[in-house]
């Protein structure tokens, strides 16, 4: 993580060669690429600006290990997007090339988040004009500056960490706004303010919304500082959940454990370390299946290759954090609402969520996919910030809880379960997940056979899987899924009680497996 943080902090990159795409190679010269604010600027050694554009308008392409080209989007007469200009760049080594692309992606993700906050604040100027604002966990102080731009009478930026000093520097560099901002170093549980707040603003969200347990501080600040009719930005959070099927991910995890079962790895028996290594990927899980179901399913799917079932019934210790293809979802999502304006602090210590889904396709259920969104419920405009799959990626990505023992489901089959989150002292939660499904066959209408798989995961230590989502080709009879940009949808409060529906196409292989099961 230290290396990632170092990359994210880097703002300037020396370039061996830089030239405009339309120019001849002889015009190339050394240069520099600089991230400034929400823009990227590329200059040559003569300090001539070859590219200066907003990050949302720039698209970098890798041409080789150290060569890239940065294209700027433009529009033709018909308003159809085209790449109108570009700059070719060459880095000193592969590490700097990788760091540049890493920083670019991180800045775009941060812009997606900060852009939504900025829009939520500026679109609701009437809520901020002449009001007292408290920025809870202010960090760099950017949200405090947004509030001041919207006309806040005064902003108290409360930050417990050393970031308070950086906030002071940033605010001092914007004196017109800074004269209405006071940075206070300390915890919201301890600090005292000279007056009550009309508005609380914060970015209290962590992975799965609740990781880092910043929501508790947000609620404490509400109880200590907010006036009775005050507003919170954001005011509501929702944890979305849906069952998923992902063979790539399951095999990737299983292979890590299977490696240590080899008895002749270049003449070395690795099995003595299997138990120890296994604990690094999996640990105990309670899983129950009928013997008939296991043998039938194993024979149909793997034939005589039953070695997979020699793995002890186990669970993955860490949830997976990555960006995945939304077509991996095999059931319409449901969500759990957390109302920041009403919830009590102690109610965040333990969160119990009953689960119920209907499988939309026949597939192997590998676990539960989760993401979240938050609502900025202003007087003038409502705006959502979402981390849903298929939406612009944020630094939270999405989270998946992977079962060590998949469950086979068919279209229309009911999936039930429970996700139980228990807070712990490491500023995070332990996740207890159980998923169950009724199988098919004789007696199913009287209750059938219950397949159940449970796991225990530590939200504090996720497995960051930052590879690109795999391509999942559509069948001929499937249509591409278009996810609505949730943050642009104005909804009423009663909409929070309704389950969102997202129809997902079926993987082709699932239909083949289903046919085999029916023939059997």
C-alpha positions as CSV (number, residue, x, y, z in Angstrom):
1,X,0.0,0.0,0.0
2,X,3.0,2.4,0.7
3,X,4.0,2.1,-3.0
4,X,0.5,2.9,-4.2
5,X,0.3,5.9,-1.9
6,X,3.6,7.2,-3.1
7,X,2.3,6.9,-6.7
8,X,-0.8,8.7,-5.9
9,X,1.1,11.6,-4.3
10,X,3.4,12.0,-7.3
11,X,2.3,15.0,-9.4
12,X,5.1,15.6,-11.9
13,X,6.7,13.1,-14.3
14,X,9.9,13.7,-16.3
15,X,9.6,12.7,-19.9
16,X,12.5,11.5,-22.1
17,X,10.6,12.5,-25.3
18,X,7.4,14.4,-26.0
19,X,5.9,15.5,-29.3
20,X,2.6,16.3,-30.8
21,X,1.1,13.4,-32.7
22,X,0.7,15.5,-35.9
23,X,4.4,16.6,-35.8
24,X,7.4,14.8,-37.2
25,X,9.6,12.7,-34.9
26,X,12.4,15.3,-35.4
27,X,10.4,17.8,-33.3
28,X,10.4,15.5,-30.2
29,X,12.3,16.8,-27.2
30,X,12.4,16.1,-23.4
31,X,9.5,17.4,-21.4
32,X,7.3,17.0,-18.3
33,X,3.8,15.9,-17.5
34,X,2.1,17.7,-14.6
35,X,-1.2,16.9,-12.8
36,X,-2.6,20.2,-11.6
37,X,-6.0,20.5,-9.9
38,X,-8.3,18.6,-12.2
39,X,-6.2,19.0,-15.3
40,X,-3.2,17.4,-17.0
41,X,-0.6,19.6,-18.6
42,X,2.3,18.3,-20.8
43,X,5.2,20.7,-21.7
44,X,8.4,20.3,-23.7
45,X,11.8,21.5,-22.6
46,X,11.2,24.9,-24.0
47,X,8.2,25.2,-21.7
48,X,5.8,25.2,-24.6
49,X,2.4,23.7,-23.6
50,X,1.6,20.8,-25.9
51,X,-1.4,19.6,-24.0
52,X,-3.6,21.2,-21.3
53,X,-7.0,19.6,-20.7
54,X,-9.4,18.5,-18.1
55,X,-8.9,14.9,-16.9
56,X,-12.3,13.9,-18.1
57,X,-11.3,14.9,-21.7
58,X,-8.0,13.1,-21.7
59,X,-7.5,9.4,-22.6
60,X,-4.0,7.8,-22.3
61,X,-3.1,4.8,-24.4
62,X,-0.1,2.6,-23.9
63,X,2.0,2.0,-27.0
64,X,4.7,0.0,-25.3
65,X,6.5,-0.5,-22.0
66,X,7.6,3.1,-21.8
67,X,5.7,4.7,-24.7
68,X,2.2,6.2,-24.5
69,X,0.0,8.7,-26.3
70,X,-2.4,11.1,-24.6
71,X,-5.4,11.9,-26.7
72,X,-7.9,14.8,-26.1
73,X,-11.5,14.3,-26.9
74,X,-13.2,16.7,-29.3
75,X,-16.6,16.9,-31.1
76,X,-17.2,17.2,-34.8
77,X,-20.0,19.1,-36.3
78,X,-22.5,16.4,-35.6
79,X,-21.6,16.4,-31.9
80,X,-20.1,12.9,-32.2
81,X,-17.0,12.4,-30.1
82,X,-13.7,12.0,-31.9
83,X,-10.1,12.2,-30.8
84,X,-9.0,15.6,-32.1
85,X,-5.5,16.0,-30.9
86,X,-2.8,14.0,-29.0
87,X,0.7,14.1,-27.6
88,X,3.2,11.2,-27.8
89,X,5.3,10.7,-24.6
90,X,8.1,8.4,-23.5
91,X,9.1,7.8,-19.9
92,X,12.5,7.0,-18.5
93,X,11.6,3.5,-17.4
94,X,8.7,1.1,-17.0
95,X,8.2,2.0,-13.3
96,X,7.6,5.7,-14.1
97,X,5.2,4.7,-17.0
98,X,3.2,2.5,-14.7
99,X,3.2,5.2,-12.0
100,X,1.9,7.8,-14.5
101,X,-1.0,5.6,-15.6
102,X,-1.7,4.7,-12.0
103,X,-1.9,8.4,-10.9
104,X,-4.1,9.2,-13.9
105,X,-6.6,6.6,-13.0
106,X,-6.6,7.6,-9.3
107,X,-7.1,11.2,-10.1
108,X,-10.1,10.4,-12.4
109,X,-11.6,8.3,-9.6
110,X,-11.2,11.1,-7.1
111,X,-12.6,13.5,-9.6
112,X,-15.8,11.3,-9.9
113,X,-16.2,11.6,-6.2
114,X,-15.2,15.2,-5.6
115,X,-17.2,16.3,-8.7
116,X,-20.3,14.8,-7.2
117,X,-19.7,16.5,-3.9
118,X,-19.1,19.8,-5.6
119,X,-22.3,19.5,-7.7
120,X,-24.3,18.6,-4.6
121,X,-23.1,21.6,-2.7
122,X,-23.2,24.2,-5.5
123,X,-26.6,23.0,-6.8
124,X,-27.9,23.6,-3.2
125,X,-26.5,27.0,-2.5
126,X,-29.7,28.0,-0.7
127,X,-28.9,25.4,1.9
128,X,-25.4,26.8,2.5
129,X,-25.8,30.5,2.0
130,X,-25.2,32.3,5.3
131,X,-25.2,29.1,7.3
132,X,-22.7,27.5,9.7
133,X,-21.1,24.3,8.4
134,X,-19.0,21.6,10.1
135,X,-16.8,19.5,7.9
136,X,-16.4,16.1,9.8
137,X,-13.1,14.5,9.1
138,X,-12.0,17.3,6.8
139,X,-8.9,15.7,5.4
140,X,-7.3,18.1,2.9
141,X,-10.2,20.6,3.5
142,X,-11.5,20.5,0.0
143,X,-15.2,20.1,1.1
144,X,-14.8,23.1,3.5
145,X,-13.7,25.1,0.5
146,X,-16.7,23.9,-1.5
147,X,-19.0,25.0,1.3
148,X,-17.4,28.4,1.5
149,X,-17.8,28.7,-2.3
150,X,-21.5,28.1,-1.8
151,X,-21.8,31.0,0.5
152,X,-21.4,29.5,4.0
153,X,-21.2,32.0,6.8
154,X,-18.4,30.0,8.5
155,X,-17.0,26.5,8.2
156,X,-15.3,24.5,11.0
157,X,-13.0,21.9,9.4
158,X,-12.5,19.2,12.1
159,X,-9.7,16.8,11.4
160,X,-8.0,14.5,13.9
161,X,-4.9,13.4,11.9
162,X,-1.8,15.3,10.7
163,X,-3.8,16.1,7.5
164,X,-5.1,19.1,9.5
165,X,-1.8,20.9,8.7
166,X,-2.2,20.2,5.0
167,X,-5.8,21.5,5.2
168,X,-4.5,24.7,6.8
169,X,-2.0,25.1,3.9
170,X,-4.6,24.6,1.3
171,X,-7.1,26.9,2.9
172,X,-4.4,29.6,3.4
173,X,-3.6,29.4,-0.3
174,X,-7.3,30.4,-1.0
175,X,-7.5,33.5,1.3
176,X,-10.8,34.8,0.0
177,X,-12.5,31.6,1.0
178,X,-10.2,30.8,3.8
179,X,-11.1,33.8,5.9
180,X,-14.4,32.0,6.6
181,X,-12.9,28.6,7.5
182,X,-11.4,27.5,10.8
183,X,-9.4,24.3,10.9
184,X,-9.7,22.5,14.3
185,X,-7.3,19.5,14.9
186,X,-9.0,16.9,17.1
187,X,-11.7,14.2,17.2
188,X,-15.3,15.2,16.9
189,X,-15.9,13.3,20.1
190,X,-13.6,15.8,22.0
191,X,-13.5,19.2,20.3
192,X,-15.7,22.1,21.3
193,X,-17.2,24.5,18.8
194,X,-18.3,28.1,19.6
195,X,-21.7,27.6,17.8
196,X,-24.1,25.0,16.5
197,X,-24.0,23.9,12.9
198,X,-26.8,24.2,10.3
199,X,-25.1,21.7,8.0
200,X,-22.7,18.8,8.4
201,X,-20.7,17.7,5.4
202,X,-18.3,14.7,5.3
203,X,-17.0,11.8,3.3
204,X,-17.5,9.2,6.0
205,X,-17.8,6.2,3.6
206,X,-15.4,3.3,3.5
207,X,-15.4,0.0,1.6
208,X,-18.9,-1.5,1.8
209,X,-19.9,1.9,3.2
210,X,-19.1,1.0,6.8
211,X,-15.4,0.1,6.8
212,X,-13.2,2.4,8.9
213,X,-16.2,3.1,11.1
214,X,-16.2,6.8,10.2
215,X,-20.0,6.7,10.1
216,X,-20.0,6.6,13.9
217,X,-18.1,9.8,14.1
218,X,-20.5,11.4,11.6
219,X,-23.4,10.4,13.8
220,X,-21.7,11.7,16.9
221,X,-21.0,15.0,15.2
222,X,-24.7,15.1,14.3
223,X,-25.7,14.7,18.0
224,X,-23.1,17.1,19.3
225,X,-23.2,20.0,16.7
226,X,-26.2,19.9,14.4
227,X,-29.2,22.1,15.0
228,X,-32.6,20.2,15.2
229,X,-33.6,21.1,11.7
230,X,-30.1,20.9,10.2
231,X,-29.0,19.1,7.1
232,X,-26.5,16.4,6.5
233,X,-24.5,16.0,3.2
234,X,-24.8,13.0,2.6
235,X,-28.0,12.1,4.5
236,X,-28.7,8.5,3.5
237,X,-26.5,5.5,2.5
238,X,-27.5,2.2,0.9
239,X,-25.6,-1.1,0.8
240,X,-26.6,-2.9,-2.4
241,X,-26.2,-6.7,-2.6
242,X,-26.7,-9.3,-5.4
243,X,-25.6,-12.9,-6.0
244,X,-22.9,-13.4,-8.6
245,X,-21.2,-16.1,-10.6
246,X,-17.6,-15.7,-11.6
247,X,-15.6,-18.8,-12.6
248,X,-12.5,-16.8,-13.3
249,X,-12.3,-15.4,-9.7
250,X,-13.2,-18.8,-8.1
251,X,-10.5,-20.7,-10.0
252,X,-8.0,-17.9,-9.3
253,X,-8.6,-18.3,-5.5
254,X,-8.8,-22.1,-5.6
255,X,-5.5,-22.4,-7.5
256,X,-3.7,-20.5,-4.8
257,X,-4.7,-23.1,-2.3
258,X,-4.3,-26.1,-4.7
259,X,-0.7,-25.2,-5.4
260,X,0.4,-26.4,-2.0
261,X,-1.2,-29.8,-2.5
262,X,1.5,-30.8,-5.0
263,X,3.6,-33.8,-3.9
264,X,6.2,-33.5,-6.7
265,X,7.0,-29.9,-7.5
266,X,10.3,-30.2,-9.2
267,X,11.0,-33.1,-6.9
268,X,9.8,-31.3,-3.8
269,X,6.8,-32.4,-1.7
270,X,4.9,-29.1,-0.9
271,X,2.1,-30.8,1.2
272,X,3.8,-30.2,4.6
273,X,3.1,-26.5,4.2
274,X,-0.4,-27.0,2.7
275,X,-2.1,-26.5,6.1
276,X,-0.3,-23.3,6.9
277,X,-0.6,-21.8,3.4
278,X,-4.2,-22.8,3.2
279,X,-5.0,-20.6,6.2
280,X,-3.7,-17.7,4.2
281,X,-6.4,-18.1,1.6
282,X,-9.2,-20.0,3.4
283,X,-10.3,-21.0,6.8
284,X,-13.2,-22.8,8.3
285,X,-16.7,-22.6,6.9
286,X,-19.9,-24.3,7.7
287,X,-21.2,-25.9,4.5
288,X,-23.9,-28.5,4.1
289,X,-24.9,-30.4,0.9
290,X,-26.6,-33.7,0.3
291,X,-24.2,-36.4,-0.7
292,X,-26.3,-37.2,-3.8
293,X,-26.2,-33.6,-4.9
294,X,-22.4,-33.3,-4.5
295,X,-21.7,-36.6,-6.4
296,X,-24.1,-35.8,-9.2
297,X,-22.9,-32.3,-9.7
298,X,-19.3,-33.3,-9.5
299,X,-19.7,-36.0,-12.1
300,X,-21.6,-33.8,-14.5
301,X,-19.3,-30.8,-14.3
302,X,-15.9,-32.4,-13.8
303,X,-16.4,-36.0,-14.7
304,X,-13.7,-38.0,-12.8
305,X,-11.8,-34.9,-11.8
306,X,-13.0,-34.9,-8.2
307,X,-9.8,-33.4,-6.7
308,X,-11.6,-30.1,-6.0
309,X,-13.8,-31.8,-3.4
310,X,-10.7,-33.0,-1.6
311,X,-10.2,-29.4,-0.4
312,X,-11.5,-29.0,3.1
313,X,-14.8,-27.1,3.3
314,X,-13.4,-23.6,3.9
315,X,-14.0,-20.0,3.4
316,X,-11.9,-17.1,2.1
317,X,-10.6,-15.0,5.0
318,X,-10.7,-11.7,3.0
319,X,-13.4,-10.2,0.8
320,X,-12.4,-9.3,-2.7
321,X,-12.2,-5.6,-3.7
322,X,-12.2,-4.9,-7.5
323,X,-14.3,-3.6,-10.4
324,X,-16.3,-6.4,-12.0
325,X,-18.6,-6.8,-15.0
326,X,-22.2,-6.3,-13.9
327,X,-23.2,-9.2,-16.2
328,X,-21.8,-11.5,-13.5
329,X,-24.8,-10.8,-11.3
330,X,-27.3,-13.6,-11.4
331,X,-30.1,-12.0,-9.5
332,X,-31.7,-8.6,-9.1
333,X,-30.0,-6.6,-6.3
334,X,-31.6,-5.6,-3.0
335,X,-30.4,-2.9,-0.7
336,X,-30.2,-2.0,3.0
337,X,-30.8,1.6,4.0
338,X,-28.8,3.5,6.6
339,X,-30.4,6.9,7.4
340,X,-27.6,9.1,8.8
341,X,-30.1,11.6,10.1
342,X,-31.9,9.1,12.4
343,X,-29.6,6.1,13.1
344,X,-28.1,5.8,16.6
345,X,-24.4,5.2,17.1
346,X,-24.9,1.9,18.8
347,X,-27.0,0.6,15.9
348,X,-23.8,0.7,13.8
349,X,-22.0,-1.7,16.1
350,X,-24.0,-4.6,14.6
351,X,-25.8,-4.6,11.3
352,X,-28.0,-7.6,10.4
353,X,-29.3,-7.8,6.8
354,X,-31.7,-10.6,5.8
355,X,-31.2,-11.6,2.1
356,X,-33.6,-12.9,-0.5
357,X,-33.1,-13.1,-4.2
358,X,-34.5,-14.9,-7.2
359,X,-32.0,-16.4,-9.6
360,X,-32.4,-15.0,-13.1
361,X,-30.3,-17.7,-14.7
362,X,-28.9,-21.2,-14.1
363,X,-25.4,-20.9,-12.8
364,X,-22.9,-21.6,-10.0
365,X,-23.5,-19.1,-7.2
366,X,-20.0,-18.1,-6.0
367,X,-21.0,-15.5,-3.5
368,X,-22.4,-12.0,-2.8
369,X,-21.5,-8.8,-4.6
370,X,-21.8,-5.6,-2.7
371,X,-21.6,-1.9,-3.5
372,X,-23.1,1.3,-2.0
373,X,-24.4,4.7,-2.8
374,X,-25.2,7.9,-0.8
375,X,-27.8,10.6,-1.2
376,X,-27.2,14.3,-1.0
377,X,-30.8,15.4,-0.2
378,X,-30.6,19.2,-0.8
379,X,-33.6,21.6,-0.8
380,X,-33.0,22.4,-4.5
381,X,-31.5,19.2,-5.9
382,X,-31.0,15.6,-5.0
383,X,-27.9,13.9,-6.1
384,X,-26.6,10.3,-5.7
385,X,-22.9,9.2,-5.5
386,X,-22.8,5.5,-6.6
387,X,-20.1,2.9,-6.6
388,X,-22.2,0.4,-8.6
389,X,-20.6,-1.9,-11.2
390,X,-20.7,-0.3,-14.6
391,X,-20.7,3.2,-13.2
392,X,-17.6,5.4,-13.2
393,X,-15.0,3.7,-11.0
394,X,-14.2,5.2,-7.6
395,X,-11.4,4.4,-5.2
396,X,-14.0,2.2,-3.3
397,X,-14.5,-0.1,-6.3
398,X,-17.0,-2.9,-5.4
399,X,-16.7,-5.7,-2.9
400,X,-17.4,-9.5,-3.2
401,X,-17.7,-12.1,-0.6
402,X,-16.6,-15.4,-2.2
403,X,-18.0,-18.7,-0.9
404,X,-15.4,-21.5,-0.8
405,X,-18.2,-24.0,-1.8
406,X,-20.4,-22.6,-4.7
407,X,-24.1,-23.4,-4.8
408,X,-25.8,-24.4,-8.1
409,X,-29.0,-22.6,-8.8
410,X,-31.5,-22.6,-11.7
411,X,-33.5,-19.7,-13.1
412,X,-36.4,-18.8,-10.8
413,X,-34.9,-20.5,-7.8
414,X,-35.1,-18.7,-4.5
415,X,-31.8,-17.7,-2.7
416,X,-32.0,-16.7,0.9
417,X,-29.5,-15.9,3.6
418,X,-28.2,-13.3,6.0
419,X,-25.3,-10.9,6.1
420,X,-24.3,-10.1,9.6
421,X,-21.7,-7.3,10.3
422,X,-20.1,-7.0,13.7
423,X,-17.8,-4.1,14.5
424,X,-14.4,-4.8,15.9
425,X,-11.6,-2.7,17.5
426,X,-9.6,-2.5,14.3
427,X,-12.0,0.2,13.0
428,X,-13.8,-2.3,10.7
429,X,-16.2,-5.3,10.7
430,X,-16.3,-9.0,10.7
431,X,-18.7,-10.3,8.0
432,X,-20.7,-13.4,8.6
433,X,-22.4,-14.5,5.4
434,X,-24.8,-17.4,4.8
435,X,-26.5,-18.2,1.5
436,X,-29.0,-21.0,0.9
437,X,-31.0,-22.3,-2.0
438,X,-33.6,-25.0,-2.5
439,X,-32.6,-27.6,-5.1
440,X,-34.7,-29.1,-7.9
441,X,-36.0,-32.6,-8.3
442,X,-38.6,-34.8,-6.7
443,X,-40.0,-33.4,-3.5
444,X,-38.9,-29.8,-4.3
445,X,-42.4,-28.6,-4.1
446,X,-42.6,-29.9,-0.6
447,X,-39.5,-28.1,0.5
448,X,-36.7,-29.9,-1.5
449,X,-33.1,-30.1,-0.3
450,X,-31.5,-27.1,1.2
451,X,-28.0,-26.2,0.0
452,X,-26.2,-23.9,2.4
453,X,-22.8,-22.2,2.4
454,X,-21.5,-19.9,5.1
455,X,-18.3,-17.9,5.5
456,X,-16.6,-15.5,7.9
457,X,-14.5,-12.6,6.4
458,X,-12.6,-9.7,7.8
459,X,-13.5,-6.4,6.1
460,X,-10.4,-4.8,7.4
461,X,-8.1,-6.9,5.3
462,X,-9.6,-7.2,1.8
463,X,-7.9,-8.8,-1.2
464,X,-7.3,-5.9,-3.6
465,X,-7.7,-7.5,-7.1
466,X,-7.0,-4.6,-9.4
467,X,-6.9,-6.5,-12.7
468,X,-9.3,-5.4,-15.4
469,X,-12.7,-7.1,-15.5
470,X,-12.8,-10.2,-17.8
471,X,-14.7,-9.9,-21.0
472,X,-18.0,-11.9,-21.0
473,X,-19.4,-12.2,-24.5
474,X,-23.1,-12.0,-24.9
475,X,-25.2,-14.8,-26.3
476,X,-26.9,-14.0,-29.6
477,X,-30.2,-13.7,-27.8
478,X,-28.9,-11.3,-25.2
479,X,-29.0,-7.5,-25.2
480,X,-26.3,-5.3,-23.6
481,X,-27.2,-4.0,-20.2
482,X,-27.2,-0.2,-19.7
483,X,-26.9,0.9,-16.1
484,X,-28.6,4.2,-15.3
485,X,-26.4,6.9,-13.8
486,X,-27.9,6.7,-10.3
487,X,-26.5,10.0,-9.1
488,X,-28.5,11.8,-11.7
489,X,-31.8,10.3,-10.8
490,X,-34.1,12.3,-8.5
491,X,-36.0,10.0,-6.2
492,X,-38.5,10.6,-3.4
493,X,-37.9,9.3,0.1
494,X,-40.5,6.6,-0.3
495,X,-38.4,5.1,-3.2
496,X,-35.8,4.0,-0.6
497,X,-38.2,1.3,0.5
498,X,-38.5,-0.2,-2.9
499,X,-36.1,-2.9,-4.2
500,X,-34.2,-1.9,-7.3
501,X,-34.4,-4.3,-10.2
502,X,-31.4,-5.0,-12.5
503,X,-32.0,-7.8,-15.0
504,X,-28.9,-9.7,-15.9
505,X,-28.2,-11.9,-19.0
506,X,-27.3,-15.6,-18.6
507,X,-23.9,-17.0,-19.2
508,X,-23.9,-19.5,-22.1
509,X,-22.2,-22.2,-20.1
510,X,-25.0,-22.2,-17.4
511,X,-27.6,-23.3,-20.0
512,X,-25.4,-26.2,-21.0
513,X,-25.0,-27.3,-17.4
514,X,-28.7,-26.9,-16.7
515,X,-29.4,-29.2,-19.7
516,X,-27.0,-31.8,-18.4
517,X,-28.7,-31.7,-15.0
518,X,-32.2,-32.1,-16.6
519,X,-31.0,-35.1,-18.7
520,X,-29.5,-36.7,-15.6
